[in-house]
Amino acid sequence: MHKAILMLLLALLSNSAMAEWVKIDENETTSVYVDPATIDQDGNNVKMFRLFDFNTAELLDGVKSYLSSIGQDEYDCKEQQWRRLSLSVFSENMGEGEAIYNDYEVSNWKPVSPSIISKTLWKYACGKP
């Protein structure tokens, strides 16, 4: 089962240009997109892929530069918390170029931070106005 999920995840990430990314937020440095087709709700929990697209290159470990990241996050709509299920970092915008970092370790649950981007993602996933 885990292998099937990982294979699906890798297929989604490798075909990021085919995703139907919808911009839900932006600020002076970052545009935030979600792929509504990836929303998977199970009770109070919702899984969703999101893409951060940066205006200028960010640094990974102070060495490699990247311009975008795609992650799958899970949101607990009742408890207002989230956790990362996977993360890939790309050398080019919109999930293009070389995948220079991949992390498939599930993080611990964390409260949704008061940052606008974090709240916007939680609200979108949970269907909150």
N, CA, C and O atoms as CSV, one atom per row, in Angstrom:
chain,resi,resn,atom,element,x,y,z
A,1,MET,N,N,0.819,-1.193,0.000
A,1,MET,CA,C,0.000,0.000,0.000
A,1,MET,C,C,0.863,1.257,0.000
A,1,MET,O,O,0.603,2.181,-0.771
A,2,HIS,N,N,1.903,1.306,0.868
A,2,HIS,CA,C,2.773,2.477,0.936
A,2,HIS,C,C,3.512,2.678,-0.388
A,2,HIS,O,O,3.715,3.813,-0.821
A,3,LYS,N,N,3.911,1.581,-1.027
A,3,LYS,CA,C,4.608,1.691,-2.310
A,3,LYS,C,C,3.696,2.290,-3.376
A,3,LYS,O,O,4.137,3.097,-4.194
A,4,ALA,N,N,2.435,1.897,-3.364
A,4,ALA,CA,C,1.485,2.436,-4.339
A,4,ALA,C,C,1.288,3.930,-4.132
A,4,ALA,O,O,1.234,4.690,-5.099
A,5,ILE,N,N,1.182,4.357,-2.877
A,5,ILE,CA,C,1.023,5.781,-2.587
A,5,ILE,C,C,2.265,6.555,-3.002
A,5,ILE,O,O,2.156,7.631,-3.589
A,6,LEU,N,N,3.445,6.020,-2.705
A,6,LEU,CA,C,4.690,6.674,-3.089
A,6,LEU,C,C,4.802,6.782,-4.608
A,6,LEU,O,O,5.226,7.814,-5.129
A,7,MET,N,N,4.426,5.725,-5.317
A,7,MET,CA,C,4.492,5.766,-6.781
A,7,MET,C,C,3.533,6.821,-7.329
A,7,MET,O,O,3.873,7.540,-8.269
A,8,LEU,N,N,2.339,6.916,-6.746
A,8,LEU,CA,C,1.387,7.937,-7.168
A,8,LEU,C,C,1.933,9.329,-6.890
A,8,LEU,O,O,1.820,10.222,-7.730
A,9,LEU,N,N,2.519,9.514,-5.726
A,9,LEU,CA,C,3.109,10.799,-5.360
A,9,LEU,C,C,4.207,11.193,-6.333
A,9,LEU,O,O,4.248,12.331,-6.800
A,10,LEU,N,N,5.092,10.263,-6.639
A,10,LEU,CA,C,6.181,10.546,-7.579
A,10,LEU,C,C,5.641,10.879,-8.962
A,10,LEU,O,O,6.169,11.762,-9.639
A,11,ALA,N,N,4.603,10.186,-9.383
A,11,ALA,CA,C,3.999,10.478,-10.685
A,11,ALA,C,C,3.403,11.880,-10.697
A,11,ALA,O,O,3.545,12.612,-11.676
A,12,LEU,N,N,2.735,12.250,-9.606
A,12,LEU,CA,C,2.162,13.594,-9.525
A,12,LEU,C,C,3.242,14.664,-9.552
A,12,LEU,O,O,3.111,15.674,-10.243
A,13,LEU,N,N,4.308,14.436,-8.798
A,13,LEU,CA,C,5.383,15.428,-8.750
A,13,LEU,C,C,6.117,15.531,-10.077
A,13,LEU,O,O,6.481,16.631,-10.491
A,14,SER,N,N,6.339,14.423,-10.745
A,14,SER,CA,C,7.070,14.470,-12.004
A,14,SER,C,C,6.236,15.079,-13.116
A,14,SER,O,O,6.778,15.505,-14.136
A,15,ASN,N,N,4.931,15.125,-12.933
A,15,ASN,CA,C,4.043,15.712,-13.928
A,15,ASN,C,C,3.428,16.999,-13.426
A,15,ASN,O,O,2.269,17.293,-13.720
A,16,SER,N,N,4.200,17.776,-12.665
A,16,SER,CA,C,3.654,18.979,-12.047
A,16,SER,C,C,3.133,19.976,-13.073
A,16,SER,O,O,2.219,20.744,-12.775
A,17,ALA,N,N,3.706,19.975,-14.284
A,17,ALA,CA,C,3.226,20.887,-15.310
A,17,ALA,C,C,1.809,20.531,-15.733
A,17,ALA,O,O,1.081,21.387,-16.236
A,18,MET,N,N,1.405,19.274,-15.536
A,18,MET,CA,C,0.077,18.832,-15.922
A,18,MET,C,C,-0.954,19.119,-14.841
A,18,MET,O,O,-2.155,19.033,-15.097
A,19,ALA,N,N,-0.508,19.456,-13.648
A,19,ALA,CA,C,-1.433,19.744,-12.562
A,19,ALA,C,C,-2.228,21.003,-12.893
A,19,ALA,O,O,-1.751,21.889,-13.603
A,20,GLU,N,N,-3.428,21.065,-12.373
A,20,GLU,CA,C,-4.274,22.241,-12.569
A,20,GLU,C,C,-4.101,23.172,-11.375
A,20,GLU,O,O,-4.984,23.272,-10.523
A,21,TRP,N,N,-2.973,23.842,-11.321
A,21,TRP,CA,C,-2.670,24.716,-10.188
A,21,TRP,C,C,-3.563,25.942,-10.219
A,21,TRP,O,O,-3.719,26.584,-11.258
A,22,VAL,N,N,-4.150,26.264,-9.068
A,22,VAL,CA,C,-5.002,27.434,-8.904
A,22,VAL,C,C,-4.343,28.334,-7.865
A,22,VAL,O,O,-4.089,27.906,-6.740
A,23,LYS,N,N,-4.066,29.582,-8.244
A,23,LYS,CA,C,-3.441,30.518,-7.303
A,23,LYS,C,C,-4.465,30.933,-6.255
A,23,LYS,O,O,-5.561,31.388,-6.582
A,24,ILE,N,N,-4.084,30.766,-4.981
A,24,ILE,CA,C,-5.002,31.149,-3.904
A,24,ILE,C,C,-4.470,32.297,-3.053
A,24,ILE,O,O,-5.206,32.874,-2.253
A,25,ASP,N,N,-3.178,32.633,-3.227
A,25,ASP,CA,C,-2.613,33.718,-2.427
A,25,ASP,C,C,-1.282,34.130,-3.037
A,25,ASP,O,O,-0.660,33.362,-3.771
A,26,GLU,N,N,-0.858,35.328,-2.735
A,26,GLU,CA,C,0.469,35.787,-3.116
A,26,GLU,C,C,0.854,36.958,-2.236
A,26,GLU,O,O,0.009,37.686,-1.715
A,27,ASN,N,N,2.169,37.114,-2.087
A,27,ASN,CA,C,2.699,38.287,-1.412
A,27,ASN,C,C,3.880,38.779,-2.233
A,27,ASN,O,O,4.044,38.365,-3.381
A,28,GLU,N,N,4.689,39.637,-1.678
A,28,GLU,CA,C,5.783,40.223,-2.459
A,28,GLU,C,C,6.866,39.209,-2.843
A,28,GLU,O,O,7.657,39.482,-3.745
A,29,THR,N,N,6.921,38.060,-2.191
A,29,THR,CA,C,7.978,37.087,-2.477
A,29,THR,C,C,7.491,35.747,-3.018
A,29,THR,O,O,8.248,35.030,-3.673
A,30,THR,N,N,6.218,35.400,-2.746
A,30,THR,CA,C,5.750,34.045,-3.018
A,30,THR,C,C,4.326,34.027,-3.561
A,30,THR,O,O,3.466,34.784,-3.112
A,31,SER,N,N,4.091,33.146,-4.539
A,31,SER,CA,C,2.733,32.838,-4.983
A,31,SER,C,C,2.399,31.438,-4.492
A,31,SER,O,O,3.235,30.536,-4.545
A,32,VAL,N,N,1.173,31.263,-4.014
A,32,VAL,CA,C,0.745,29.981,-3.452
A,32,VAL,C,C,-0.361,29.409,-4.327
A,32,VAL,O,O,-1.348,30.080,-4.629
A,33,TYR,N,N,-0.175,28.150,-4.728
A,33,TYR,CA,C,-1.131,27.454,-5.578
A,33,TYR,C,C,-1.570,26.162,-4.904
A,33,TYR,O,O,-0.840,25.602,-4.086
A,34,VAL,N,N,-2.757,25.693,-5.247
A,34,VAL,CA,C,-3.218,24.368,-4.849
A,34,VAL,C,C,-3.735,23.667,-6.092
A,34,VAL,O,O,-4.098,24.306,-7.080
A,35,ASP,N,N,-3.762,22.337,-6.027
A,35,ASP,CA,C,-4.358,21.546,-7.092
A,35,ASP,C,C,-5.648,20.955,-6.526
A,35,ASP,O,O,-5.603,19.956,-5.807
A,36,PRO,N,N,-6.800,21.559,-6.841
A,36,PRO,CA,C,-8.064,21.086,-6.274
A,36,PRO,C,C,-8.351,19.609,-6.563
A,36,PRO,O,O,-9.056,18.957,-5.793
A,37,ALA,N,N,-7.821,19.085,-7.649
A,37,ALA,CA,C,-8.062,17.684,-7.994
A,37,ALA,C,C,-7.422,16.730,-6.997
A,37,ALA,O,O,-7.775,15.551,-6.957
A,38,THR,N,N,-6.483,17.226,-6.189
A,38,THR,CA,C,-5.783,16.355,-5.238
A,38,THR,C,C,-6.403,16.384,-3.848
A,38,THR,O,O,-5.910,15.710,-2.944
A,39,ILE,N,N,-7.467,17.147,-3.659
A,39,ILE,CA,C,-8.098,17.232,-2.351
A,39,ILE,C,C,-8.762,15.897,-2.025
A,39,ILE,O,O,-9.576,15.380,-2.791
A,40,ASP,N,N,-8.390,15.358,-0.871
A,40,ASP,CA,C,-8.895,14.066,-0.416
A,40,ASP,C,C,-9.343,14.223,1.024
A,40,ASP,O,O,-8.518,14.351,1.928
A,41,GLN,N,N,-10.659,14.213,1.239
A,41,GLN,CA,C,-11.206,14.424,2.574
A,41,GLN,C,C,-11.612,13.101,3.200
A,41,GLN,O,O,-12.220,12.250,2.551
A,42,ASP,N,N,-11.264,12.942,4.473
A,42,ASP,CA,C,-11.640,11.781,5.264
A,42,ASP,C,C,-12.081,12.290,6.628
A,42,ASP,O,O,-11.248,12.506,7.509
A,43,GLY,N,N,-13.364,12.482,6.808
A,43,GLY,CA,C,-13.872,13.045,8.048
A,43,GLY,C,C,-13.423,14.485,8.211
A,43,GLY,O,O,-13.669,15.320,7.340
A,44,ASN,N,N,-12.758,14.779,9.336
A,44,ASN,CA,C,-12.261,16.135,9.594
A,44,ASN,C,C,-10.908,16.399,8.951
A,44,ASN,O,O,-10.425,17.530,8.986
A,45,ASN,N,N,-10.289,15.385,8.366
A,45,ASN,CA,C,-8.953,15.543,7.788
A,45,ASN,C,C,-9.018,15.660,6.273
A,45,ASN,O,O,-9.788,14.971,5.604
A,46,VAL,N,N,-8.181,16.558,5.753
A,46,VAL,CA,C,-8.117,16.796,4.316
A,46,VAL,C,C,-6.657,16.787,3.888
A,46,VAL,O,O,-5.820,17.458,4.493
A,47,LYS,N,N,-6.355,16.020,2.835
A,47,LYS,CA,C,-5.017,16.026,2.229
A,47,LYS,C,C,-5.096,16.837,0.945
A,47,LYS,O,O,-6.099,16.803,0.231
A,48,MET,N,N,-4.007,17.575,0.662
A,48,MET,CA,C,-4.005,18.439,-0.510
A,48,MET,C,C,-2.572,18.756,-0.930
A,48,MET,O,O,-1.695,18.941,-0.086
A,49,PHE,N,N,-2.341,18.819,-2.253
A,49,PHE,CA,C,-1.058,19.263,-2.769
A,49,PHE,C,C,-1.078,20.769,-2.928
A,49,PHE,O,O,-2.073,21.356,-3.353
A,50,ARG,N,N,0.052,21.389,-2.575
A,50,ARG,CA,C,0.212,22.833,-2.736
A,50,ARG,C,C,1.577,23.110,-3.368
A,50,ARG,O,O,2.500,22.303,-3.271
A,51,LEU,N,N,1.677,24.252,-4.006
A,51,LEU,CA,C,2.923,24.662,-4.653
A,51,LEU,C,C,3.259,26.078,-4.204
A,51,LEU,O,O,2.418,26.974,-4.282
A,52,PHE,N,N,4.484,26.280,-3.734
A,52,PHE,CA,C,4.993,27.619,-3.445
A,52,PHE,C,C,5.923,27.989,-4.595
A,52,PHE,O,O,6.859,27.253,-4.908
A,53,ASP,N,N,5.663,29.123,-5.216
A,53,ASP,CA,C,6.475,29.611,-6.328
A,53,ASP,C,C,7.104,30.931,-5.904
A,53,ASP,O,O,6.402,31.894,-5.594
A,54,PHE,N,N,8.441,30.969,-5.893
A,54,PHE,CA,C,9.165,32.124,-5.359
A,54,PHE,C,C,9.605,33.077,-6.469
A,54,PHE,O,O,9.998,32.643,-7.552
A,55,ASN,N,N,9.536,34.378,-6.188
A,55,ASN,CA,C,9.959,35.395,-7.157
A,55,ASN,C,C,11.469,35.422,-7.339
A,55,ASN,O,O,11.966,35.678,-8.436
A,56,THR,N,N,12.191,35.157,-6.267
A,56,THR,CA,C,13.654,35.095,-6.337
A,56,THR,C,C,14.105,33.787,-5.707
A,56,THR,O,O,13.401,33.197,-4.888
A,57,ALA,N,N,15.275,33.352,-6.098
A,57,ALA,CA,C,15.777,32.052,-5.636
A,57,ALA,C,C,15.964,32.023,-4.123
A,57,ALA,O,O,16.467,32.971,-3.519
A,58,GLU,N,N,15.546,30.916,-3.535
A,58,GLU,CA,C,15.769,30.618,-2.126
A,58,GLU,C,C,16.971,29.681,-2.050
A,58,GLU,O,O,17.334,29.066,-3.052
A,59,LEU,N,N,17.588,29.562,-0.885
A,59,LEU,CA,C,18.735,28.669,-0.734
A,59,LEU,C,C,18.392,27.479,0.140
A,59,LEU,O,O,17.757,27.620,1.185
A,60,LEU,N,N,18.820,26.302,-0.303
A,60,LEU,CA,C,18.667,25.075,0.457
A,60,LEU,C,C,20.008,24.754,1.084
A,60,LEU,O,O,21.005,24.594,0.381
A,61,ASP,N,N,20.037,24.659,2.403
A,61,ASP,CA,C,21.282,24.400,3.139
A,61,ASP,C,C,22.377,25.409,2.789
A,61,ASP,O,O,23.567,25.108,2.877
A,62,GLY,N,N,21.950,26.621,2.388
A,62,GLY,CA,C,22.903,27.673,2.064
A,62,GLY,C,C,23.724,27.416,0.812
A,62,GLY,O,O,24.684,28.139,0.543
A,63,VAL,N,N,23.359,26.389,0.036
A,63,VAL,CA,C,24.172,26.004,-1.117
A,63,VAL,C,C,23.377,26.000,-2.415
A,63,VAL,O,O,23.690,26.763,-3.330
A,64,LYS,N,N,22.365,25.162,-2.511
A,64,LYS,CA,C,21.608,25.007,-3.755
A,64,LYS,C,C,20.439,25.979,-3.784
A,64,LYS,O,O,19.719,26.135,-2.799
A,65,SER,N,N,20.262,26.627,-4.924
A,65,SER,CA,C,19.147,27.558,-5.048
A,65,SER,C,C,17.939,26.852,-5.661
A,65,SER,O,O,18.072,25.933,-6.468
A,66,TYR,N,N,16.762,27.310,-5.251
A,66,TYR,CA,C,15.521,26.755,-5.791
A,66,TYR,C,C,14.492,27.861,-5.949
A,66,TYR,O,O,14.568,28.905,-5.301
A,67,LEU,N,N,13.521,27.605,-6.833
A,67,LEU,CA,C,12.502,28.603,-7.118
A,67,LEU,C,C,11.076,28.138,-6.812
A,67,LEU,O,O,10.134,28.925,-6.904
A,68,SER,N,N,10.917,26.857,-6.446
A,68,SER,CA,C,9.578,26.383,-6.121
A,68,SER,C,C,9.642,25.132,-5.259
A,68,SER,O,O,10.660,24.443,-5.196
A,69,SER,N,N,8.520,24.861,-4.594
A,69,SER,CA,C,8.396,23.626,-3.827
A,69,SER,C,C,6.964,23.118,-3.950
A,69,SER,O,O,6.010,23.894,-4.010
A,70,ILE,N,N,6.845,21.803,-3.985
A,70,ILE,CA,C,5.537,21.158,-4.008
A,70,ILE,C,C,5.465,20.245,-2.797
A,70,ILE,O,O,6.372,19.454,-2.539
A,71,GLY,N,N,4.379,20.367,-2.066
A,71,GLY,CA,C,4.204,19.524,-0.905
A,71,GLY,C,C,2.792,18.989,-0.829
A,71,GLY,O,O,1.849,19.588,-1.347
A,72,GLN,N,N,2.664,17.848,-0.172
A,72,GLN,CA,C,1.345,17.357,0.175
A,72,GLN,C,C,1.213,17.532,1.682
A,72,GLN,O,O,2.037,17.046,2.456
A,73,ASP,N,N,0.164,18.234,2.077
A,73,ASP,CA,C,-0.086,18.498,3.483
A,73,ASP,C,C,-1.425,17.892,3.876
A,73,ASP,O,O,-2.308,17.691,3.042
A,74,GLU,N,N,-1.554,17.608,5.165
A,74,GLU,CA,C,-2.817,17.126,5.703
A,74,GLU,C,C,-3.290,18.133,6.738
A,74,GLU,O,O,-2.515,18.589,7.578
A,75,TYR,N,N,-4.568,18.473,6.668
A,75,TYR,CA,C,-5.159,19.477,7.550
A,75,TYR,C,C,-6.243,18.835,8.403
A,75,TYR,O,O,-7.079,18.085,7.900
A,76,ASP,N,N,-6.223,19.132,9.686
A,76,ASP,CA,C,-7.280,18.718,10.592
A,76,ASP,C,C,-8.205,19.924,10.729
A,76,ASP,O,O,-7.875,20.902,11.400
A,77,CYS,N,N,-9.355,19.841,10.092
A,77,CYS,CA,C,-10.257,20.991,10.034
A,77,CYS,C,C,-10.889,21.301,11.380
A,77,CYS,O,O,-11.193,22.461,11.660
A,78,LYS,N,N,-11.093,20.304,12.211
A,78,LYS,CA,C,-11.719,20.517,13.515
A,78,LYS,C,C,-10.733,21.118,14.512
A,78,LYS,O,O,-11.079,22.046,15.243
A,79,GLU,N,N,-9.515,20.598,14.545
A,79,GLU,CA,C,-8.526,21.030,15.543
A,79,GLU,C,C,-7.625,22.168,15.054
A,79,GLU,O,O,-6.756,22.621,15.798
A,80,GLN,N,N,-7.817,22.634,13.827
A,80,GLN,CA,C,-7.010,23.699,13.224
A,80,GLN,C,C,-5.518,23.398,13.332
A,80,GLN,O,O,-4.743,24.183,13.880
A,81,GLN,N,N,-5.137,22.240,12.795
A,81,GLN,CA,C,-3.725,21.874,12.761
A,81,GLN,C,C,-3.401,21.242,11.418
A,81,GLN,O,O,-4.295,20.911,10.638
A,82,TRP,N,N,-2.110,21.080,11.161
A,82,TRP,CA,C,-1.666,20.524,9.891
A,82,TRP,C,C,-0.370,19.757,10.093
A,82,TRP,O,O,0.300,19.894,11.117
A,83,ARG,N,N,-0.026,18.939,9.084
A,83,ARG,CA,C,1.273,18.262,9.057
A,83,ARG,C,C,1.670,18.036,7.604
A,83,ARG,O,O,0.825,17.892,6.721
A,84,ARG,N,N,2.957,18.011,7.389
A,84,ARG,CA,C,3.487,17.777,6.037
A,84,ARG,C,C,3.596,16.277,5.810
A,84,ARG,O,O,4.104,15.544,6.659
A,85,LEU,N,N,3.115,15.831,4.661
A,85,LEU,CA,C,3.224,14.430,4.278
A,85,LEU,C,C,4.401,14.199,3.337
A,85,LEU,O,O,5.037,13.146,3.370
A,86,SER,N,N,4.685,15.197,2.497
A,86,SER,CA,C,5.833,15.109,1.583
A,86,SER,C,C,6.209,16.510,1.120
A,86,SER,O,O,5.402,17.438,1.168
A,87,LEU,N,N,7.454,16.638,0.671
A,87,LEU,CA,C,7.940,17.916,0.159
A,87,LEU,C,C,9.012,17.656,-0.881
A,87,LEU,O,O,9.920,16.852,-0.665
A,88,SER,N,N,8.902,18.342,-2.012
A,88,SER,CA,C,9.949,18.320,-3.039
A,88,SER,C,C,10.267,19.759,-3.414
A,88,SER,O,O,9.370,20.594,-3.536
A,89,VAL,N,N,11.552,20.039,-3.596
A,89,VAL,CA,C,12.035,21.378,-3.912
A,89,VAL,C,C,12.644,21.341,-5.302
A,89,VAL,O,O,13.411,20.432,-5.622
A,90,PHE,N,N,12.305,22.333,-6.142
A,90,PHE,CA,C,12.702,22.338,-7.550
A,90,PHE,C,C,13.549,23.551,-7.910
A,90,PHE,O,O,13.397,24.634,-7.344
A,91,SER,N,N,14.429,23.343,-8.850
A,91,SER,CA,C,15.356,24.395,-9.270
A,91,SER,C,C,14.680,25.508,-10.063
A,91,SER,O,O,15.193,26.626,-10.114
A,92,GLU,N,N,13.539,25.221,-10.678
A,92,GLU,CA,C,12.840,26.212,-11.508
A,92,GLU,C,C,11.459,26.513,-10.938
A,92,GLU,O,O,10.984,25.829,-10.031
A,93,ASN,N,N,10.829,27.540,-11.480
A,93,ASN,CA,C,9.481,27.917,-11.054
A,93,ASN,C,C,8.457,26.847,-11.412
A,93,ASN,O,O,8.667,26.041,-12.318
A,94,MET,N,N,7.349,26.856,-10.686
A,94,MET,CA,C,6.181,26.006,-10.940
A,94,MET,C,C,6.493,24.508,-10.958
A,94,MET,O,O,5.906,23.757,-11.738
A,95,GLY,N,N,7.410,24.080,-10.103
A,95,GLY,CA,C,7.725,22.662,-9.987
A,95,GLY,C,C,8.484,22.089,-11.158
A,95,GLY,O,O,8.469,20.878,-11.380
A,96,GLU,N,N,9.143,22.937,-11.904
A,96,GLU,CA,C,9.917,22.509,-13.079
A,96,GLU,C,C,11.397,22.417,-12.716
A,96,GLU,O,O,11.814,22.825,-11.633
A,97,GLY,N,N,12.166,21.881,-13.631
A,97,GLY,CA,C,13.607,21.761,-13.428
A,97,GLY,C,C,13.952,20.552,-12.592
A,97,GLY,O,O,13.171,19.606,-12.483
A,98,GLU,N,N,15.125,20.595,-12.006
A,98,GLU,CA,C,15.642,19.478,-11.218
A,98,GLU,C,C,15.006,19.461,-9.826
A,98,GLU,O,O,14.887,20.496,-9.171
A,99,ALA,N,N,14.603,18.269,-9.389
A,99,ALA,CA,C,14.159,18.100,-8.003
A,99,ALA,C,C,15.419,17.982,-7.157
A,99,ALA,O,O,16.094,16.953,-7.181
A,100,ILE,N,N,15.736,19.035,-6.409
A,100,ILE,CA,C,17.009,19.047,-5.681
A,100,ILE,C,C,16.873,18.565,-4.238
A,100,ILE,O,O,17.870,18.411,-3.532
A,101,TYR,N,N,15.628,18.326,-3.804
A,101,TYR,CA,C,15.419,17.830,-2.442
A,101,TYR,C,C,14.056,17.155,-2.389
A,101,TYR,O,O,13.078,17.670,-2.930
A,102,ASN,N,N,13.997,16.000,-1.735
A,102,ASN,CA,C,12.739,15.280,-1.517
A,102,ASN,C,C,12.695,14.808,-0.076
A,102,ASN,O,O,13.684,14.296,0.449
A,103,ASP,N,N,11.550,14.980,0.560
A,103,ASP,CA,C,11.361,14.527,1.934
A,103,ASP,C,C,9.989,13.876,2.013
A,103,ASP,O,O,8.967,14.535,1.823
A,104,TYR,N,N,9.977,12.575,2.295
A,104,TYR,CA,C,8.722,11.829,2.386
A,104,TYR,C,C,8.415,11.401,3.815
A,104,TYR,O,O,7.592,10.514,4.040
A,105,GLU,N,N,9.078,12.031,4.779
A,105,GLU,CA,C,8.823,11.724,6.181
A,105,GLU,C,C,7.668,12.590,6.675
A,105,GLU,O,O,7.691,13.812,6.528
A,106,VAL,N,N,6.672,11.955,7.254
A,106,VAL,CA,C,5.501,12.673,7.758
A,106,VAL,C,C,5.892,13.441,9.022
A,106,VAL,O,O,6.459,12.877,9.958
A,107,SER,N,N,5.578,14.735,9.029
A,107,SER,CA,C,5.915,15.554,10.196
A,107,SER,C,C,4.852,15.381,11.286
A,107,SER,O,O,3.800,14.783,11.061
A,108,ASN,N,N,5.147,15.910,12.449
A,108,ASN,CA,C,4.182,15.911,13.550
A,108,ASN,C,C,3.109,16.964,13.284
A,108,ASN,O,O,3.332,17.915,12.534
A,109,TRP,N,N,1.958,16.785,13.898
A,109,TRP,CA,C,0.896,17.791,13.802
A,109,TRP,C,C,1.357,19.085,14.466
A,109,TRP,O,O,1.996,19.068,15.518
A,110,LYS,N,N,1.017,20.217,13.824
A,110,LYS,CA,C,1.327,21.540,14.359
A,110,LYS,C,C,0.083,22.417,14.236
A,110,LYS,O,O,-0.713,22.235,13.316
A,111,PRO,N,N,-0.087,23.356,15.146
A,111,PRO,CA,C,-1.220,24.282,14.992
A,111,PRO,C,C,-1.035,25.113,13.720
A,111,PRO,O,O,0.089,25.434,13.334
A,112,VAL,N,N,-2.145,25.452,13.082
A,112,VAL,CA,C,-2.076,26.354,11.935
A,112,VAL,C,C,-1.579,27.688,12.460
A,112,VAL,O,O,-2.166,28.267,13.374
A,113,SER,N,N,-0.487,28.171,11.872
A,113,SER,CA,C,0.099,29.421,12.363
A,113,SER,C,C,-0.762,30.599,11.931
A,113,SER,O,O,-1.559,30.485,11.000
A,114,PRO,N,N,-0.600,31.721,12.605
A,114,PRO,CA,C,-1.390,32.890,12.231
A,114,PRO,C,C,-0.936,33.548,10.928
A,114,PRO,O,O,-1.542,34.527,10.493
A,115,SER,N,N,0.127,33.024,10.296
A,115,SER,CA,C,0.575,33.630,9.036
A,115,SER,C,C,-0.536,33.524,8.001
A,115,SER,O,O,-1.303,32.562,7.993
A,116,ILE,N,N,-0.610,34.495,7.151
A,116,ILE,CA,C,-1.681,34.551,6.160
A,116,ILE,C,C,-1.647,33.330,5.252
A,116,ILE,O,O,-2.698,32.753,4.974
A,117,ILE,N,N,-0.475,32.920,4.782
A,117,ILE,CA,C,-0.382,31.782,3.868
A,117,ILE,C,C,-0.847,30.500,4.542
A,117,ILE,O,O,-1.616,29.738,3.956
A,118,SER,N,N,-0.401,30.256,5.740
A,118,SER,CA,C,-0.791,29.046,6.467
A,118,SER,C,C,-2.304,29.008,6.689
A,118,SER,O,O,-2.940,27.980,6.459
A,119,LYS,N,N,-2.868,30.104,7.128
A,119,LYS,CA,C,-4.314,30.180,7.348
A,119,LYS,C,C,-5.082,30.008,6.047
A,119,LYS,O,O,-6.110,29.332,6.016
A,120,THR,N,N,-4.586,30.620,4.964
A,120,THR,CA,C,-5.260,30.523,3.669
A,120,THR,C,C,-5.296,29.087,3.177
A,120,THR,O,O,-6.323,28.633,2.672
A,121,LEU,N,N,-4.181,28.359,3.316
A,121,LEU,CA,C,-4.153,26.955,2.908
A,121,LEU,C,C,-5.129,26.124,3.735
A,121,LEU,O,O,-5.872,25.311,3.185
A,122,TRP,N,N,-5.131,26.321,5.052
A,122,TRP,CA,C,-6.053,25.585,5.919
A,122,TRP,C,C,-7.499,25.875,5.553
A,122,TRP,O,O,-8.316,24.960,5.446
A,123,LYS,N,N,-7.813,27.150,5.363
A,123,LYS,CA,C,-9.187,27.539,5.005
A,123,LYS,C,C,-9.596,26.932,3.668
A,123,LYS,O,O,-10.722,26.457,3.519
A,124,TYR,N,N,-8.680,26.946,2.690
A,124,TYR,CA,C,-9.004,26.375,1.378
A,124,TYR,C,C,-9.261,24.872,1.508
A,124,TYR,O,O,-10.261,24.366,0.997
A,125,ALA,N,N,-8.374,24.168,2.181
A,125,ALA,CA,C,-8.509,22.716,2.332
A,125,ALA,C,C,-9.794,22.355,3.060
A,125,ALA,O,O,-10.460,21.379,2.715
A,126,CYS,N,N,-10.135,23.139,4.061
A,126,CYS,CA,C,-11.284,22.825,4.902
A,126,CYS,C,C,-12.579,23.471,4.433
A,126,CYS,O,O,-13.620,23.314,5.070
A,127,GLY,N,N,-12.517,24.199,3.315
A,127,GLY,CA,C,-13.725,24.816,2.766
A,127,GLY,C,C,-14.290,25.907,3.634
A,127,GLY,O,O,-15.504,26.108,3.687
A,128,LYS,N,N,-13.393,26.626,4.331
A,128,LYS,CA,C,-13.836,27.725,5.201
A,128,LYS,C,C,-13.843,29.030,4.394
A,128,LYS,O,O,-12.934,29.270,3.599
A,129,PRO,N,N,-14.861,29.868,4.594
A,129,PRO,CA,C,-14.912,31.147,3.855
A,129,PRO,C,C,-13.851,32.126,4.328
A,129,PRO,O,O,-13.764,33.239,3.810
